[in-house]
Amino acid sequence: MVYGTNANASTSGHALIFSAEKTEASRNITTTMTLSLNTLKPHSFQPPHKHNSAAITLVVNGDPAYSMVADAKCAWSPWATLVTPPAAKHSHHNDGDTRAEFLIVQDGGFYYHARTMGFEFF
């Protein structure tokens, strides 16, 4: 089902968002934390965006793939971890021939609850 629709300019890609029964409506795993398995099709990218939450990204699969954080190119390797600071402009890119997969945990629950997530595309 995650792969059944196409990402477009108004989405940030394909993601499986984890939640608990009590936090399902807010799309969070706990009241303060967001957890998702994001993917990028081969030869695609997630448009540049920002949000107020910090993001810790664990690369599961994706070679050659990379992230741009501000003006820095951060190459991916299996099981590498990337920290994206709050409000930093960033994007993810998959130049490979297979689907890239990356697990992202954020302190987004706090921001969603306070309605201050600040998500926007550039």
The first five atom37 places (N, CA, C, CB, O) and aatype in JSON, in Angstrom:
{
  "aatype": [12, 19, 18, 7, 16, 2, 0, 2, 0, 15, 16, 15, 7, 8, 0, 10, 9, 13, 15, 0, 6, 11, 16, 6, 0, 15, 1, 2, 9, 16, 16, 16, 12, 16, 10, 15, 10, 2, 16, 10, 11, 14, 8, 15, 13, 5, 14, 14, 8, 11, 8, 2, 15, 0, 0, 9, 16, 10, 19, 19, 2, 7, 3, 14, 0, 18, 15, 12, 19, 0, 3, 0, 11, 4, 0, 17, 15, 14, 17, 0, 16, 10, 19, 16, 14, 14, 0, 0, 11, 8, 15, 8, 8, 2, 3, 7, 3, 16, 1, 0, 6, 13, 10, 9, 19, 5, 3, 7, 7, 13, 18, 18, 8, 0, 1, 16, 12, 7, 13, 6, 13, 13],
  "atom_mask": [
    [1, 1, 1, 1, 1],
    [1, 1, 1, 1, 1],
    [1, 1, 1, 1, 1],
    [1, 1, 1, 0, 1],
    [1, 1, 1, 1, 1],
    [1, 1, 1, 1, 1],
    [1, 1, 1, 1, 1],
    [1, 1, 1, 1, 1],
    [1, 1, 1, 1, 1],
    [1, 1, 1, 1, 1],
    [1, 1, 1, 1, 1],
    [1, 1, 1, 1, 1],
    [1, 1, 1, 0, 1],
    [1, 1, 1, 1, 1],
    [1, 1, 1, 1, 1],
    [1, 1, 1, 1, 1],
    [1, 1, 1, 1, 1],
    [1, 1, 1, 1, 1],
    [1, 1, 1, 1, 1],
    [1, 1, 1, 1, 1],
    [1, 1, 1, 1, 1],
    [1, 1, 1, 1, 1],
    [1, 1, 1, 1, 1],
    [1, 1, 1, 1, 1],
    [1, 1, 1, 1, 1],
    [1, 1, 1, 1, 1],
    [1, 1, 1, 1, 1],
    [1, 1, 1, 1, 1],
    [1, 1, 1, 1, 1],
    [1, 1, 1, 1, 1],
    [1, 1, 1, 1, 1],
    [1, 1, 1, 1, 1],
    [1, 1, 1, 1, 1],
    [1, 1, 1, 1, 1],
    [1, 1, 1, 1, 1],
    [1, 1, 1, 1, 1],
    [1, 1, 1, 1, 1],
    [1, 1, 1, 1, 1],
    [1, 1, 1, 1, 1],
    [1, 1, 1, 1, 1],
    [1, 1, 1, 1, 1],
    [1, 1, 1, 1, 1],
    [1, 1, 1, 1, 1],
    [1, 1, 1, 1, 1],
    [1, 1, 1, 1, 1],
    [1, 1, 1, 1, 1],
    [1, 1, 1, 1, 1],
    [1, 1, 1, 1, 1],
    [1, 1, 1, 1, 1],
    [1, 1, 1, 1, 1],
    [1, 1, 1, 1, 1],
    [1, 1, 1, 1, 1],
    [1, 1, 1, 1, 1],
    [1, 1, 1, 1, 1],
    [1, 1, 1, 1, 1],
    [1, 1, 1, 1, 1],
    [1, 1, 1, 1, 1],
    [1, 1, 1, 1, 1],
    [1, 1, 1, 1, 1],
    [1, 1, 1, 1, 1],
    [1, 1, 1, 1, 1],
    [1, 1, 1, 0, 1],
    [1, 1, 1, 1, 1],
    [1, 1, 1, 1, 1],
    [1, 1, 1, 1, 1],
    [1, 1, 1, 1, 1],
    [1, 1, 1, 1, 1],
    [1, 1, 1, 1, 1],
    [1, 1, 1, 1, 1],
    [1, 1, 1, 1, 1],
    [1, 1, 1, 1, 1],
    [1, 1, 1, 1, 1],
    [1, 1, 1, 1, 1],
    [1, 1, 1, 1, 1],
    [1, 1, 1, 1, 1],
    [1, 1, 1, 1, 1],
    [1, 1, 1, 1, 1],
    [1, 1, 1, 1, 1],
    [1, 1, 1, 1, 1],
    [1, 1, 1, 1, 1],
    [1, 1, 1, 1, 1],
    [1, 1, 1, 1, 1],
    [1, 1, 1, 1, 1],
    [1, 1, 1, 1, 1],
    [1, 1, 1, 1, 1],
    [1, 1, 1, 1, 1],
    [1, 1, 1, 1, 1],
    [1, 1, 1, 1, 1],
    [1, 1, 1, 1, 1],
    [1, 1, 1, 1, 1],
    [1, 1, 1, 1, 1],
    [1, 1, 1, 1, 1],
    [1, 1, 1, 1, 1],
    [1, 1, 1, 1, 1],
    [1, 1, 1, 1, 1],
    [1, 1, 1, 0, 1],
    [1, 1, 1, 1, 1],
    [1, 1, 1, 1, 1],
    [1, 1, 1, 1, 1],
    [1, 1, 1, 1, 1],
    [1, 1, 1, 1, 1],
    [1, 1, 1, 1, 1],
    [1, 1, 1, 1, 1],
    [1, 1, 1, 1, 1],
    [1, 1, 1, 1, 1],
    [1, 1, 1, 1, 1],
    [1, 1, 1, 1, 1],
    [1, 1, 1, 0, 1],
    [1, 1, 1, 0, 1],
    [1, 1, 1, 1, 1],
    [1, 1, 1, 1, 1],
    [1, 1, 1, 1, 1],
    [1, 1, 1, 1, 1],
    [1, 1, 1, 1, 1],
    [1, 1, 1, 1, 1],
    [1, 1, 1, 1, 1],
    [1, 1, 1, 1, 1],
    [1, 1, 1, 0, 1],
    [1, 1, 1, 1, 1],
    [1, 1, 1, 1, 1],
    [1, 1, 1, 1, 1],
    [1, 1, 1, 1, 1]
  ],
  "atom_positions": [
    [[0.81, -1.19, 0.0], [0.0, 0.0, 0.0], [0.86, 1.26, 0.0], [-0.92, -0.01, 1.19], [0.5, 2.25, -0.64]],
    [[1.99, 1.25, 0.7], [2.86, 2.42, 0.74], [3.35, 2.75, -0.66], [4.06, 2.18, 1.69], [3.47, 3.92, -1.0]],
    [[3.64, 1.73, -1.47], [4.16, 1.96, -2.8], [3.07, 2.12, -3.85], [5.07, 0.83, -3.19], [3.38, 2.34, -5.02]],
    [[1.81, 2.02, -3.48], [0.7, 2.04, -4.42], [0.37, 3.4, -5.0], [0.0, 0.0, 0.0], [-0.38, 3.48, -5.98]],
    [[0.89, 4.47, -4.43], [0.62, 5.81, -4.92], [1.93, 6.47, -5.3], [-0.14, 6.65, -3.87], [3.0, 6.08, -4.82]],
    [[1.86, 7.46, -6.13], [3.06, 8.18, -6.54], [3.26, 9.4, -5.66], [2.98, 8.58, -8.02], [2.32, 10.11, -5.32]],
    [[4.51, 9.63, -5.3], [4.85, 10.86, -4.6], [4.74, 12.0, -5.61], [6.29, 10.79, -3.96], [4.89, 11.79, -6.82]],
    [[4.49, 13.19, -5.12], [4.4, 14.35, -6.0], [4.93, 15.58, -5.27], [2.94, 14.58, -6.47], [5.45, 15.48, -4.16]],
    [[4.8, 16.72, -5.9], [5.38, 17.95, -5.34], [4.77, 18.34, -4.0], [5.2, 19.08, -6.31], [5.36, 19.14, -3.27]],
    [[3.6, 17.8, -3.66], [2.97, 18.16, -2.38], [3.16, 17.08, -1.32], [1.49, 18.42, -2.59], [2.58, 17.18, -0.24]],
    [[3.96, 16.07, -1.61], [4.25, 15.03, -0.62], [5.76, 14.93, -0.44], [3.66, 13.67, -1.05], [6.52, 15.4, -1.28]],
    [[6.17, 14.33, 0.64], [7.6, 14.19, 0.89], [8.09, 12.78, 0.57], [7.92, 14.54, 2.34], [9.17, 12.39, 1.01]],
    [[7.32, 12.01, -0.17], [7.74, 10.67, -0.56], [6.79, 9.62, -0.03], [0.0, 0.0, 0.0], [5.66, 9.93, 0.35]],
    [[7.25, 8.38, 0.01], [6.47, 7.27, 0.55], [6.96, 6.96, 1.95], [6.57, 6.02, -0.37], [8.17, 6.87, 2.18]],
    [[6.04, 6.78, 2.88], [6.44, 6.52, 4.26], [5.43, 5.62, 4.95], [6.6, 7.82, 5.03], [4.22, 5.7, 4.72]],
    [[5.94, 4.76, 5.8], [5.13, 3.97, 6.71], [5.32, 4.61, 8.08], [5.53, 2.43, 6.71], [6.4, 4.55, 8.66]],
    [[4.26, 5.24, 8.59], [4.35, 5.96, 9.85], [3.84, 5.06, 10.97], [3.54, 7.3, 9.8], [2.73, 4.55, 10.9]],
    [[4.66, 4.86, 11.98], [4.31, 4.0, 13.1], [3.54, 4.8, 14.15], [5.58, 3.36, 13.72], [3.86, 5.96, 14.41]],
    [[2.54, 4.17, 14.74], [1.8, 4.81, 15.81], [1.24, 3.75, 16.74], [0.66, 5.71, 15.25], [1.23, 2.56, 16.42]],
    [[0.79, 4.19, 17.87], [0.11, 3.33, 18.83], [-1.37, 3.67, 18.78], [0.69, 3.51, 20.29], [-1.75, 4.7, 18.22]],
    [[-2.21, 2.83, 19.34], [-3.65, 3.07, 19.29], [-4.01, 4.45, 19.83], [-4.39, 1.99, 20.07], [-4.84, 5.15, 19.24]],
    [[-3.4, 4.84, 20.93], [-3.72, 6.13, 21.55], [-3.17, 7.33, 20.78], [-3.2, 6.17, 22.96], [-3.65, 8.45, 20.95]],
    [[-2.17, 7.1, 19.93], [-1.55, 8.22, 19.22], [-1.79, 8.16, 17.71], [-0.07, 8.24, 19.49], [-1.18, 8.92, 16.96]],
    [[-2.66, 7.27, 17.27], [-2.9, 7.09, 15.84], [-3.38, 8.38, 15.16], [-3.92, 6.0, 15.62], [-2.92, 8.7, 14.06]],
    [[-4.26, 9.11, 15.78], [-4.82, 10.32, 15.17], [-3.73, 11.37, 14.93], [-5.92, 10.91, 16.06], [-3.81, 12.13, 13.96]],
    [[-2.73, 11.42, 15.79], [-1.66, 12.41, 15.63], [-0.5, 11.87, 14.79], [-1.15, 12.85, 16.98], [0.45, 12.6, 14.52]],
    [[-0.57, 10.6, 14.38], [0.46, 9.97, 13.57], [1.82, 9.96, 14.26], [0.58, 10.67, 12.24], [2.85, 10.19, 13.63]],
    [[1.81, 9.68, 15.56], [3.04, 9.61, 16.34], [3.13, 8.27, 17.04], [3.11, 10.76, 17.35], [2.12, 7.62, 17.29]],
    [[4.35, 7.86, 17.37], [4.55, 6.6, 18.08], [4.37, 6.8, 19.58], [5.96, 6.03, 17.78], [3.93, 5.89, 20.28]],
    [[4.71, 7.98, 20.08], [4.42, 8.38, 21.46], [3.9, 9.82, 21.39], [5.71, 8.26, 22.4], [3.82, 10.4, 20.31]],
    [[3.55, 10.37, 22.51], [3.04, 11.74, 22.5], [4.09, 12.74, 22.05], [2.53, 12.11, 23.88], [3.74, 13.84, 21.61]],
    [[5.37, 12.4, 22.14], [6.42, 13.35, 21.76], [7.26, 12.9, 20.56], [7.31, 13.58, 22.92], [8.0, 13.72, 20.01]],
    [[7.18, 11.64, 20.15], [8.09, 11.12, 19.13], [7.34, 10.65, 17.88], [8.9, 9.97, 19.7], [6.26, 10.06, 17.96]],
    [[7.94, 10.93, 16.73], [7.45, 10.47, 15.43], [8.45, 9.44, 14.91], [7.27, 11.67, 14.42], [9.66, 9.65, 15.0]],
    [[7.95, 8.34, 14.35], [8.81, 7.29, 13.81], [8.24, 6.85, 12.47], [8.94, 6.08, 14.79], [7.07, 6.51, 12.38]],
    [[9.07, 6.87, 11.43], [8.58, 6.44, 10.12], [9.68, 5.76, 9.33], [8.04, 7.64, 9.34], [10.87, 6.07, 9.48]],
    [[9.27, 4.84, 8.47], [10.16, 4.21, 7.5], [9.86, 4.9, 6.18], [9.96, 2.63, 7.41], [8.81, 4.67, 5.58]],
    [[10.78, 5.73, 5.73], [10.6, 6.48, 4.49], [11.3, 5.75, 3.36], [11.15, 7.91, 4.63], [12.26, 5.02, 3.57]],
    [[10.81, 5.96, 2.15], [11.43, 5.34, 0.98], [11.48, 6.34, -0.16], [10.66, 4.07, 0.56], [10.68, 7.28, -0.23]],
    [[12.42, 6.11, -1.05], [12.52, 6.88, -2.28], [12.69, 5.91, -3.43], [13.69, 7.91, -2.22], [13.54, 5.01, -3.38]],
    [[11.89, 6.08, -4.47], [12.04, 5.26, -5.67], [13.42, 5.5, -6.28], [10.91, 5.57, -6.7], [14.06, 6.51, -6.0]],
    [[13.88, 4.57, -7.12], [15.15, 4.8, -7.83], [15.11, 6.1, -8.62], [15.45, 3.62, -8.77], [14.09, 6.47, -9.19]],
    [[16.23, 6.79, -8.64], [16.39, 8.02, -9.42], [15.32, 9.06, -9.08], [16.36, 7.7, -10.91], [14.71, 9.64, -9.97]],
    [[15.1, 9.28, -7.79], [14.12, 10.27, -7.34], [14.69, 11.03, -6.15], [12.77, 9.6, -6.98], [15.77, 10.71, -5.65]],
    [[13.95, 12.02, -5.7], [14.4, 12.79, -4.55], [13.2, 13.31, -3.78], [15.3, 13.96, -4.99], [12.1, 13.43, -4.31]],
    [[13.44, 13.62, -2.52], [12.45, 14.26, -1.67], [12.71, 15.76, -1.77], [12.51, 13.73, -0.17], [13.84, 16.19, -1.51]],
    [[11.72, 16.55, -2.13], [11.95, 17.98, -2.32], [12.53, 18.64, -1.06], [10.65, 18.68, -2.71], [12.26, 18.19, 0.06]],
    [[13.32, 19.7, -1.24], [13.87, 20.43, -0.08], [12.73, 20.93, 0.81], [14.74, 21.63, -0.55], [11.72, 21.45, 0.33]],
    [[12.92, 20.76, 2.11], [11.91, 21.17, 3.07], [12.56, 21.42, 4.42], [10.79, 20.1, 3.19], [13.76, 21.2, 4.59]],
    [[11.76, 21.88, 5.36], [12.24, 22.07, 6.73], [11.1, 21.82, 7.68], [12.82, 23.5, 6.94], [9.93, 21.83, 7.29]],
    [[11.43, 21.58, 8.94], [10.45, 21.44, 10.01], [11.14, 21.78, 11.31], [9.84, 20.0, 10.04], [12.37, 21.73, 11.4]],
    [[10.37, 22.11, 12.31], [10.94, 22.54, 13.58], [11.53, 21.41, 14.4], [9.89, 23.24, 14.39], [12.32, 21.65, 15.31]],
    [[11.16, 20.19, 14.1], [11.71, 19.06, 14.86], [13.07, 18.65, 14.32], [10.75, 17.86, 14.82], [13.34, 18.79, 13.13]],
    [[13.92, 18.15, 15.21], [15.17, 17.54, 14.79], [14.84, 16.17, 14.21], [16.19, 17.42, 16.0], [13.82, 15.58, 14.56]],
    [[15.68, 15.67, 13.33], [15.45, 14.35, 12.73], [16.72, 13.52, 12.8], [14.96, 14.48, 11.27], [17.81, 14.0, 12.45]],
    [[16.58, 12.3, 13.26], [17.69, 11.35, 13.23], [17.32, 10.3, 12.19], [17.95, 10.7, 14.65], [16.3, 9.63, 12.31]],
    [[18.15, 10.17, 11.17], [17.9, 9.28, 10.05], [18.87, 8.12, 10.08], [18.01, 10.03, 8.71], [20.08, 8.31, 10.14]],
    [[18.34, 6.9, 10.05], [19.15, 5.69, 9.97], [18.97, 5.13, 8.57], [18.73, 4.62, 11.07], [17.86, 4.76, 8.18]],
    [[20.05, 5.08, 7.8], [20.0, 4.56, 6.44], [19.9, 3.04, 6.49], [21.25, 5.0, 5.63], [20.78, 2.38, 7.04]],
    [[18.85, 2.5, 5.92], [18.66, 1.05, 5.85], [19.18, 0.53, 4.51], [17.16, 0.67, 6.04], [19.89, -0.47, 4.45]],
    [[18.82, 1.24, 3.43], [19.24, 0.85, 2.1], [19.26, 2.1, 1.22], [18.3, -0.24, 1.51], [18.36, 2.94, 1.31]],
    [[20.26, 2.21, 0.4], [20.32, 3.33, -0.52], [21.74, 3.63, -0.94], [0.0, 0.0, 0.0], [22.5, 4.25, -0.2]],
    [[22.09, 3.18, -2.13], [23.45, 3.39, -2.61], [23.42, 3.43, -4.13], [24.41, 2.29, -2.09], [23.05, 2.42, -4.73]],
    [[23.77, 4.49, -4.76], [24.23, 5.75, -4.16], [23.05, 6.66, -3.82], [25.19, 6.47, -5.13], [22.19, 6.92, -4.65]],
    [[23.04, 7.11, -2.61], [22.02, 8.04, -2.14], [22.7, 9.03, -1.21], [20.84, 7.28, -1.41], [23.81, 8.78, -0.73]],
    [[22.03, 10.14, -0.98], [22.63, 11.16, -0.12], [21.55, 12.12, 0.37], [23.75, 11.94, -0.88], [20.43, 12.12, -0.14]],
    [[21.9, 12.91, 1.35], [21.05, 13.98, 1.83], [21.79, 15.29, 1.65], [20.64, 13.77, 3.32], [23.01, 15.35, 1.73]],
    [[21.03, 16.33, 1.41], [21.57, 17.68, 1.42], [21.02, 18.36, 2.67], [21.2, 18.48, 0.11], [19.8, 18.46, 2.83]],
    [[21.89, 18.8, 3.54], [21.48, 19.52, 4.75], [22.15, 20.88, 4.68], [21.89, 18.73, 6.08], [23.38, 20.99, 4.73]],
    [[21.33, 21.91, 4.55], [21.82, 23.26, 4.23], [22.57, 23.12, 2.91], [22.76, 23.86, 5.39], [21.95, 22.72, 1.92]],
    [[23.83, 23.42, 2.85], [24.6, 23.28, 1.61], [25.57, 22.1, 1.66], [25.37, 24.55, 1.34], [26.42, 21.96, 0.79]],
    [[25.43, 21.25, 2.67], [26.35, 20.12, 2.82], [25.76, 18.85, 2.24], [26.7, 19.91, 4.3], [24.62, 18.49, 2.54]],
    [[26.54, 18.16, 1.4], [26.13, 16.87, 0.86], [26.6, 15.78, 1.81], [26.71, 16.65, -0.59], [27.78, 15.69, 2.13]],
    [[25.66, 14.95, 2.26], [25.96, 13.89, 3.21], [25.69, 12.55, 2.53], [25.09, 14.04, 4.52], [24.54, 12.13, 2.4]],
    [[26.76, 11.87, 2.1], [26.62, 10.59, 1.4], [26.11, 9.52, 2.35], [27.97, 10.16, 0.77], [26.47, 9.49, 3.52]],
    [[25.28, 8.64, 1.82], [24.73, 7.55, 2.61], [25.59, 6.3, 2.46], [23.29, 7.27, 2.2], [26.22, 6.08, 1.43]],
    [[25.59, 5.5, 3.5], [26.12, 4.14, 3.46], [25.22, 3.32, 4.38], [27.66, 4.08, 3.9], [24.61, 3.88, 5.28]],
    [[25.13, 2.0, 4.16], [24.23, 1.2, 5.0], [24.49, 1.39, 6.48], [24.36, -0.28, 4.65], [25.62, 1.3, 6.95]],
    [[23.43, 1.66, 7.21], [23.39, 1.83, 8.66], [24.06, 3.12, 9.14], [24.04, 0.66, 9.32], [24.3, 3.28, 10.34]],
    [[24.37, 4.02, 8.23], [24.87, 5.33, 8.64], [23.75, 6.11, 9.3], [25.44, 6.12, 7.42], [22.57, 5.87, 9.03]],
    [[24.1, 7.03, 10.18], [23.13, 7.85, 10.88], [23.4, 9.31, 10.58], [23.17, 7.58, 12.41], [24.55, 9.77, 10.6]],
    [[22.34, 10.04, 10.29], [22.43, 11.45, 9.97], [21.53, 12.22, 10.93], [22.04, 11.71, 8.49], [20.39, 11.83, 11.16]],
    [[22.03, 13.31, 11.47], [21.22, 14.17, 12.33], [20.94, 15.46, 11.56], [21.94, 14.46, 13.71], [21.86, 16.16, 11.15]],
    [[19.65, 15.76, 11.38], [19.24, 17.01, 10.74], [18.76, 17.95, 11.83], [18.12, 16.76, 9.66], [17.78, 17.65, 12.52]],
    [[19.43, 19.09, 12.0], [19.03, 20.02, 13.05], [17.64, 20.61, 12.81], [20.05, 21.15, 13.17], [17.16, 20.63, 11.68]],
    [[16.99, 21.08, 13.86], [15.68, 21.72, 13.71], [15.76, 22.9, 12.74], [15.16, 22.19, 15.07], [16.72, 23.67, 12.75]],
    [[14.74, 23.04, 11.9], [14.57, 24.14, 10.97], [15.63, 24.2, 9.86], [14.59, 25.43, 11.72], [15.71, 25.2, 9.15]],
    [[16.44, 23.15, 9.71], [17.45, 23.13, 8.64], [16.81, 22.71, 7.33], [18.61, 22.17, 9.01], [16.07, 21.73, 7.27]],
    [[17.09, 23.45, 6.28], [16.63, 23.06, 4.94], [17.36, 21.77, 4.56], [16.91, 24.21, 3.88], [18.58, 21.67, 4.68]],
    [[16.58, 20.77, 4.11], [17.21, 19.51, 3.74], [16.39, 18.77, 2.69], [17.39, 18.63, 4.97], [15.21, 19.04, 2.49]],
    [[17.04, 17.84, 2.03], [16.39, 16.99, 1.03], [17.12, 15.66, 0.99], [16.37, 17.67, -0.38], [18.27, 15.57, 1.43]],
    [[16.47, 14.63, 0.46], [17.06, 13.31, 0.36], [17.0, 12.89, -1.11], [16.32, 12.27, 1.27], [16.01, 13.17, -1.79]],
    [[18.05, 12.23, -1.59], [18.2, 11.93, -3.01], [18.63, 10.47, -3.2], [19.22, 12.87, -3.66], [19.52, 9.98, -2.51]],
    [[17.99, 9.8, -4.14], [18.33, 8.42, -4.47], [18.76, 8.37, -5.94], [17.13, 7.45, -4.2], [17.92, 8.44, -6.83]],
    [[20.06, 8.25, -6.18], [20.59, 8.16, -7.54], [20.75, 6.7, -7.98], [21.93, 8.88, -7.63], [21.21, 6.44, -9.09]],
    [[20.37, 5.77, -7.12], [20.56, 4.35, -7.41], [19.44, 3.72, -8.21], [0.0, 0.0, 0.0], [18.46, 4.37, -8.55]],
    [[19.62, 2.43, -8.49], [18.66, 1.65, -9.27], [17.68, 0.86, -8.41], [19.39, 0.72, -10.19], [16.82, 0.16, -8.94]],
    [[17.81, 0.96, -7.09], [16.89, 0.27, -6.18], [16.28, 1.29, -5.23], [17.62, -0.85, -5.39], [16.79, 2.4, -5.09]],
    [[15.2, 0.9, -4.58], [14.49, 1.79, -3.65], [15.39, 2.06, -2.43], [13.13, 1.15, -3.21], [15.97, 1.14, -1.85]],
    [[15.49, 3.33, -2.06], [16.2, 3.71, -0.83], [15.22, 3.64, 0.34], [16.82, 5.16, -0.96], [14.05, 4.0, 0.19]],
    [[15.69, 3.17, 1.48], [14.86, 3.07, 2.68], [15.62, 3.67, 3.85], [14.46, 1.59, 2.98], [16.81, 3.42, 4.04]],
    [[14.9, 4.47, 4.64], [15.55, 5.11, 5.78], [14.55, 5.31, 6.91], [16.18, 6.45, 5.38], [13.42, 5.75, 6.68]],
    [[14.97, 4.97, 8.11], [14.15, 5.09, 9.3], [14.41, 6.45, 9.92], [14.44, 3.93, 10.31], [15.56, 6.82, 10.16]],
    [[13.34, 7.19, 10.18], [13.5, 8.54, 10.74], [12.75, 8.63, 12.06], [12.99, 9.61, 9.75], [11.57, 8.29, 12.14]],
    [[13.44, 9.1, 13.09], [12.8, 9.4, 14.37], [12.95, 10.9, 14.61], [13.44, 8.54, 15.55], [14.02, 11.48, 14.41]],
    [[11.86, 11.52, 15.05], [11.86, 12.96, 15.3], [11.16, 13.24, 16.63], [11.16, 13.72, 14.14], [10.36, 12.44, 17.12]],
    [[11.48, 14.39, 17.18], [10.71, 14.86, 18.34], [9.48, 15.62, 17.84], [11.6, 15.76, 19.27], [9.05, 16.59, 18.46]],
    [[8.94, 15.16, 16.73], [7.82, 15.82, 16.06], [6.52, 15.78, 16.83], [0.0, 0.0, 0.0], [5.69, 16.67, 16.66]],
    [[6.3, 14.78, 17.66], [5.06, 14.69, 18.42], [4.81, 15.94, 19.23], [0.0, 0.0, 0.0], [3.69, 16.44, 19.3]],
    [[5.85, 16.44, 19.84], [5.74, 17.66, 20.62], [5.26, 18.82, 19.74], [7.09, 18.01, 21.28], [4.35, 19.56, 20.12]],
    [[5.87, 18.96, 18.58], [5.52, 20.07, 17.69], [4.14, 19.9, 17.07], [6.56, 20.19, 16.58], [3.41, 20.88, 16.92]],
    [[3.77, 18.66, 16.72], [2.42, 18.43, 16.2], [1.38, 18.79, 17.24], [2.25, 16.97, 15.75], [0.38, 19.44, 16.94]],
    [[1.62, 18.36, 18.49], [0.66, 18.63, 19.56], [0.51, 20.13, 19.81], [1.11, 17.93, 20.86], [-0.59, 20.62, 20.05]],
    [[1.62, 20.85, 19.74], [1.58, 22.3, 19.98], [1.22, 23.08, 18.71], [2.94, 22.77, 20.5], [1.13, 24.31, 18.72]],
    [[1.0, 22.34, 17.61], [0.66, 22.94, 16.3], [1.74, 23.92, 15.84], [-0.7, 23.67, 16.37], [1.44, 24.97, 15.29]],
    [[2.99, 23.55, 16.08], [4.11, 24.4, 15.68], [5.13, 23.62, 14.85], [4.79, 24.99, 16.91], [6.32, 23.94, 14.89]],
    [[4.69, 22.6, 14.09], [5.62, 21.76, 13.33], [6.42, 22.57, 12.33], [4.87, 20.66, 12.62], [7.6, 22.29, 12.12]],
    [[5.82, 23.55, 11.71], [6.56, 24.41, 10.79], [7.04, 23.74, 9.54], [0.0, 0.0, 0.0], [8.05, 24.16, 8.96]],
    [[6.35, 22.68, 9.09], [6.76, 21.98, 7.87], [6.46, 22.83, 6.66], [6.06, 20.61, 7.75], [5.35, 23.34, 6.51]],
    [[7.45, 22.98, 5.78], [7.21, 23.66, 4.53], [8.23, 23.23, 3.49], [7.25, 25.17, 4.72], [9.38, 22.95, 3.8]],
    [[7.77, 23.19, 2.23], [8.65, 22.93, 1.11], [9.29, 24.24, 0.67], [7.88, 22.28, -0.06], [8.74, 25.32, 0.9]],
    [[10.44, 24.14, 0.05], [11.1, 25.32, -0.51], [10.82, 25.45, -1.98], [12.6, 25.28, -0.27], [11.29, 26.39, -2.62]]
  ]
}
